[in-house]
Amino acid sequence: MTQTDTQTPLLFTPIRLRGITARNRIMASPMCQYLSDDGAPQEWQLVNFGRFAMGGCGIVFTEETAVEARGRKTYHCAGIYHDSHIPAYRRITDFLRAQGAVPAIQLGHCGRRASQHGPLKDRATLTEADAQDNMKPWQGISPSPLPPTPDGAIPREMTLDDIRDTLAAWREAARRAVDAGYDLCEIHGAHGYLIHQFLSPLSNLRRDAYGGSLEGRMRYALEVAETVRAAWPADRPLFFRVSAIEGAGGVWGIEDTLALTRELKARGVDAIDCSSGGVGGDGPMPGVPRVPGFQAGYSREVRHATGLPTVAVGMISDAHHAEKLLRDGDADVIALARGLMDDPNWPLHAARTLGYAGALGLVQEREAQRLRLLEQHRADYPQGSAVAIPYGPQERVPYSWETGIARRG
Ligand SMILES: Cc1cc2nc3c(=O)[nH]c(=O)nc-3n(C[C@H](O)[C@H](O)[C@H](O)COP(=O)(O)O)c2cc1C
């Protein structure tokens, strides 16, 4: 990719969505921490998400946040199902905003993937034995009474009242997210959770208006979108995360996703976050190989078919790659999850890699000032130049660039 030095890289060009402007197009992707206390985030979340804002991300998502208590995967998942949760999130959003990032929340409901241990225990289903550790199993809800895995717990088939109740929970969660200071909201419609369970014919065997045809299976997703859109301020953007295709053996494909995203656009969704996987079966769909940009093609398809802005995510960690995806019109925003865990200052480093003159503007001025000084030192004493380190008024010892030390004698 060619680019002149004077041109601002697209990655560092602000993006405006409704009334909100992100300083750049780098997004910290939502990441569950499994460290909440009855839904409420702790110190860990403040520091963990805070470091992504300090590193220069334009948009910082916190984690999938359950709209009701039974919609958590584990007892330690985040939730926003009580008004008492609001101050704990407000503390995080205030900090993210103070660092220049747009604070973003992903609202979710796990449906049948409830009542589990976290990933460190392989997401094993809770049993009665776990009740001794204050983790009594509970029954998940889902469009059909099908377990998430062959040996998983069978969820309760949702009644129409359940559907209405969960829609009310989505609405209330969105309202609390406003009060908690979030500027951007995403509906988690991917990864085999409740919305995806309605979408996929593998997990939805209903014969009523919420099942059967594609139109029927999409109904719940679209009602959630309408509900959240109505509760979420008109001047703030709403994203929707899709599994553009399902996992190995799944049947939901890219054409289904295009149909869904066109309908989401009509309901005021502002951007589609393009992920994949979560429901699998015995069908012919192979798993998606994990290579850099493995889901970026889905982002391109959705962007071109709907005209909606999209987010590309999936093993994108090279700044030139991120920039090229934007330049080629494959996405409008680039999201990183593990890349930011690996390097929370990734935006700053990417800015330098792309020759962005405003790189140091991405971090707080008190840090930038010191980093400028560091750059000045490097300019003052170029690699290989003659340097001597004083050991006293009369004694100077040559510095060796090879060993990185000035040794006497
Ligand atoms: C620790 C961790 C937690 C995650 N939690 C969520 C989540 O809460 N919601 C979600 O949609 N995706 C979640 N993901 C998926 C990421 O948002 C992202 O889509 C995925 O990791 C691919 O991006 P990457 O290759 O940059 O890590 C999580 C990923 C990780 C590593």
The ligand as an SDF file (V2000), in Angstrom:
LIG
                    3D

 31 33  0  0  0  0  0  0  0  0999 V2000
  -11.0370  -12.8940   26.4900 C   0  0  0  0  0  0  0  0  0  0  0  0
  -12.0290  -12.7190   25.3720 C   0  0  0  0  0  0  0  0  0  0  0  0
  -13.3480  -12.4410   25.6850 C   0  0  0  0  0  0  0  0  0  0  0  0
  -14.2840  -12.2310   24.6590 C   0  0  0  0  0  0  0  0  0  0  0  0
  -15.5550  -11.8460   24.9900 N   0  0  0  0  0  0  0  0  0  0  0  0
  -16.4130  -11.4780   24.0030 C   0  0  0  0  0  0  0  0  0  0  0  0
  -17.6310  -10.8500   24.3130 C   0  0  0  0  0  0  0  0  0  0  0  0
  -17.9270  -10.5280   25.4700 O   0  0  0  0  0  0  0  0  0  0  0  0
  -18.4690  -10.5640   23.2870 N   0  0  0  0  0  0  0  0  0  0  0  0
  -18.1380  -10.8230   21.9840 C   0  0  0  0  0  0  0  0  0  0  0  0
  -18.9250  -10.5470   21.0890 O   0  0  0  0  0  0  0  0  0  0  0  0
  -16.9520  -11.3660   21.6730 N   0  0  0  0  0  0  0  0  0  0  0  0
  -16.0810  -11.6670   22.6410 C   0  0  0  0  0  0  0  0  0  0  0  0
  -14.8450  -12.1310   22.3140 N   0  0  0  0  0  0  0  0  0  0  0  0
  -14.4560  -12.1910   20.9010 C   0  0  0  0  0  0  0  0  0  0  0  0
  -13.7020  -10.9140   20.5100 C   0  0  0  0  0  0  0  0  0  0  0  0
  -14.5120   -9.7600   20.6520 O   0  0  0  0  0  0  0  0  0  0  0  0
  -13.1670  -10.9950   19.0600 C   0  0  0  0  0  0  0  0  0  0  0  0
  -14.2660  -10.9830   18.1790 O   0  0  0  0  0  0  0  0  0  0  0  0
  -12.3290  -12.2360   18.8120 C   0  0  0  0  0  0  0  0  0  0  0  0
  -11.4440  -12.4880   19.8790 O   0  0  0  0  0  0  0  0  0  0  0  0
  -11.5380  -12.1160   17.5060 C   0  0  0  0  0  0  0  0  0  0  0  0
  -10.6800  -10.9860   17.5620 O   0  0  0  0  0  0  0  0  0  0  0  0
   -9.0850  -11.1130   17.8730 P   0  0  0  0  0  0  0  0  0  0  0  0
   -8.5400  -12.1150   16.9040 O   0  0  0  0  0  0  0  0  0  0  0  0
   -8.5630   -9.7230   17.6760 O   0  0  0  0  0  0  0  0  0  0  0  0
   -8.9380  -11.6050   19.2850 O   0  0  0  0  0  0  0  0  0  0  0  0
  -13.8940  -12.3670   23.3150 C   0  0  0  0  0  0  0  0  0  0  0  0
  -12.5760  -12.6790   23.0170 C   0  0  0  0  0  0  0  0  0  0  0  0
  -11.6450  -12.8350   24.0200 C   0  0  0  0  0  0  0  0  0  0  0  0
  -10.2120  -13.1120   23.6680 C   0  0  0  0  0  0  0  0  0  0  0  0
  1  2  1  0
  2  3  1  0
  2 30  2  0
  3  4  2  0
  4  5  1  0
  4 28  1  0
  5  6  2  0
  6  7  1  0
  6 13  1  0
  7  8  2  0
  7  9  1  0
  9 10  1  0
 10 11  2  0
 10 12  1  0
 12 13  2  0
 13 14  1  0
 14 15  1  0
 14 28  1  0
 15 16  1  0
 16 17  1  0
 16 18  1  0
 18 19  1  0
 18 20  1  0
 20 21  1  0
 20 22  1  0
 22 23  1  0
 23 24  1  0
 24 25  2  0
 24 26  1  0
 24 27  1  0
 28 29  2  0
 29 30  1  0
 30 31  1  0
M  END
$$$$
